[in-house]
Amino acid sequence: MIQQVDFSDVKINDNFWSPRLVKYTTTTLPVCIDQIENQTGRIRNFENAAKGTGKHSGIFFDDSDVYKALEGIAYSLINHPDATLEKKADEWIDKFAAAQQPDGYINTYFTLTGLNNRWTNMDKHEMYCAGHMMEAGVAYYKATGKRKLLDVCIRMANYMMTVFGPDKRNWVPGHEEIELALVKLYGVTHQQKYLDFANWLLEERGHGYGSTGVKGQWNPAYYQDAVPVKQLSSISGHAVRAMYLFCGMSDVAALKHNTDYIKALNRLWDDVVLRNMYITGGIGSSGHNEGFTEDYDLPNLEAYCETCASVGMVFWNQRMNQFTGDGKYIDVLERSMYNGALAGISLAGDRFFYVNPLESNGDHHRQAWYGCACCPSQISRFLPSIGNYIYGLSNNALWINLYIGNSANIPLGQSTVKIKQETNYPWNGLVKITLSSSLKKEIHLRIPEWCKSYTIKVNGKKATAQNVKGYAILRRSWRKGDIISLNMNMPVEVVAADPRVKQDVGKRAIQRGPLVYCMEETDNKTDFDKLTVSPKTTFQCDFNKELLGGIETIKATNNNSSIHLIPYYTWDNREAGKMKVWIDYAQ
């Protein structure tokens, strides 16, 4: 089992990510706080619930947005201590605690609309909200050592376990999340009952216990409730719910050594990645169920690809990598992170996509906020924690999964391994890794799926490495001052879709390194819909530091015409216009 190296031990110093993290602190978090406190009634719901008076405003699951934003604040405090921000978080937590009922229940919607109606509808997100509160409570406890919210979470978990569990009420949460959150609660409390409760909730699915969902209906496929989870072989229904389910299954499987879960997760991964994933790492092709229809149905203009689902793909694929040490999972994590998830926020850090299509007629734009604001709050907790995905540790190896400039102090028993990465990734495939301390472990360098040729040098001399499951394994006794140079060739790739994806027949996509590219009308004003690529197309790359925060552009030249391409994550940051990822291909 590979353990992630926590982002609190990783200081990112990187030309690509550092400006985004600064913008997150200066813009994204303040936007989220302003929306929660001033523009919407989300924080007011807690104030009203504490007083027992007033109306509930917004949607029944709006509490979760506040918890996710608080989780983001906790992560920000770890990297950038800020007394004013911590004071704000403490004020929120006081309001949460005041809104908790004497029996431990906390949910402002039912407190303000009638506690007699709680636990009457499995799709009212009571456990979902509780799960996001637990994730925030654990994060804030780790960031500050303060227990107030953690204790609120413990009381809510204990209360739920008096109502549900073996020989009590059956329950199938309509929106998964509680399962992975209970495992996090177990992680800090070491109370076995929370892990067991997470396992029990997973086992409730697929036995006919689900009832009373949207409009009184319960669609087992939509709610991932058609079969017991260990029998799952194909993804169905709502994409984000499925991601959280698979994360919960992964967490429980790792701790309880449940091989049936692991087998199911392997089947599910093949189904998602090979038959239901966009080139951007986005999932969920349909807006009508925010999820899936049939295999290989991947429309571009109508693609749903919820930002939350792309972040969910990062969460799930990291867990799958921790089981197996297989680089294919980090390949998908990286694809989702740099394309599907990163597109979800504007370059200015103040506007958000809920839906991420692969084609636009010029009428799809990021918004300042949403009535259902799960995606802005999701991004607000994801960005400050990207350091979680760079390194891993196992008994015999240090795993380097992502290439992001950073300095890390990695705890290793009684000692610390100091390591530094320097790179201009994702624009360039050259990575310099310096060890500032000795290390008696193998180093496993991930070689991305897109990289067809690379060289490795140790202290300036070419090194040979065994390639296993997408990792180049370097074995030696590492000393302070050792330098590893990994140079990955990063050509432009012309990608064809699986021929069973009918929407992409006769089209090609352009990719370079981990980045998927697209063409925007603002760069291609003449004959936008008639431009093509062909086997004779030549490609020229050029770094433009003045454009879209500094990007590598690609110029595709075809006889007398040319196409100007930009990374997909940067689209819709200039004037409105058409966009597409999949370009007509002329044989």
C-alpha positions, 0 to 999 in steps of 0.5 A: 500500500502506498501512502500519500505524502500530505501536501502540508509537507510539500511547498509548491514553487512552480511557474504553472501552479504557484500563480494559481495558488496565489490567485486562489488565496487572493481571489477565489477564497474571498469570492466564496466567502462573499457568496456564502456570507453576503450574496446568498443565505447559506451562512444565515441558515446556520444563524436561523437554525441556532435561533430556531426562527426564520426561513431556510433559503436556497437548496436543501443541500446548501450547507455542504457548500459552506463546509467545502469552503471551510475545508478549503480555508483549512488547507489554505491555512496550512500553506499560508497561515492567516490570523484573519482567515482563521478568525473567520473560520472560527466564527463559522464553526461557532455558528455550526455548533450553535445550530446543532440539535441536542441529540447531535443532529445538524442540518439547517434545512430540516431544522428550519422546515421541520425536524419531524421530516428528517430521514424521510427522503433518502435523496435529501442529502442529510448524510451528504452534508454531514460527510462534507462537514466531517471532511472540513472538521478533520481538515480544520483539526489537522490545520489548527489543532482546534477540536470544536468542529471535530467534536460537532462531527463526532456528535453527528456521527454518533447520533446517526449510529443510534438511528441507523445500523445493524438491527436498526433502520436501513438507509441508502444515502441518495448522494454518496460522500458520508462513506469516505468522510467516516473513514477520515473521521476514523483516521483521526479518532481511531474509533473502529465504529466509524469505519464499520459504519462506513462499511455498513452503509456501502453494504446497504446498497443493492438490496432493495432498501432504497426508497423515496428519492426525487419526486418520491421516485427511486431509480436504483441505477441513478442512485448506484443501488441496483446491485450490491457494490461488490457486484458492480461492473459498470458505472451508472447514474449520477457521475459525482455520486458514483465517484464518491461511492468508488472513493468510499469503497476504495478507502474501506477496501484498503483498511478492511482488505476487502478483495471483492471491493477491489475486484469491483473497482478494477471492473469499474475503472475499465468501464469508466476510462475505456468506454465513458471518459472524455479526452479531457478526463471529464466524465458524465455525458448527459445533463438529464441525469448529470451522468451516463447513458450508454457506453461510447456516447460522448457528445461534445457540444452537449457534454456535461462533464461536471467540474465536481466529477473531474475532481472526483476522478482525481480523488478516485484514481489516486486511491487506485494508485495507492492499492496497486502502484500502477501509473495508469491511474496517475495518467488519468488523475493528471488528465482530469486535473490539468484539463477537466478540473482546471477548466472549471475556474477562470484564469482570474480565479473568480468565475466557474464552470459547472459544465465543461463541454468539448465544443461551444457555439459561443454561448457557454460561459463561466459564472460568478456562482450557481444556485447549486454551487457544488463546483465552485466550493469543490474547486475551492477545496481542491486547488490548495491540496494539489500537493497531495498528489505529487509523492507517495511512500511505500515500504521500499520506495519513494514514488514521484507521481506528478512533476510540479516544482516543489520542495518537500520534507517527507516524514520517514519514520524518525527521519525526514527526506528532503527533496526538491523538484525543478521543472517547467512542466507541463510546457516542458518535459525536463525535470530536475530532482535533487535529494538534500538527504540520504535515502535507503529506498528505491525511487519510482519515477512515473513515466506518463502514458503520453511519453514515448521516449525519455532519458534519465541521468543520475549525477550527470550520467545516463542511468538505466531503469526498469520500467514497471507499471508505468514507473522507471525504477531507480535502485541505488543508495541515495546520498545527499546532493544526488541529482536525477534528471528526467527528460521526457520528449513532449511532441504534439500528438494527433489523437483519434477517438475510439471508432465506437464514439460516433460523435468523433468519427472523422475528427482528431484532437490535439494533445501535447504532454498532459494538456488537451488543446482546443481551437477558439474562434477568437484565434481562428475567425476565418472559416472556423467551421471549415478548418481541418487537420490532415496527415500532412499537417505540421505543428509549431509550438511557441510559448507566449508569456503574454497570452492567457497567463503564459501558455504554449500555443500550437500552430497547425499548418495545412497547405494555405490554412492554419489553426491556432490552438490553446490549452483547453483549460484556458478557453472562455477567458477572452471574448466570446466565440465558438470553441471545439476540441475535436477537429475535422480530419481530412484524409 
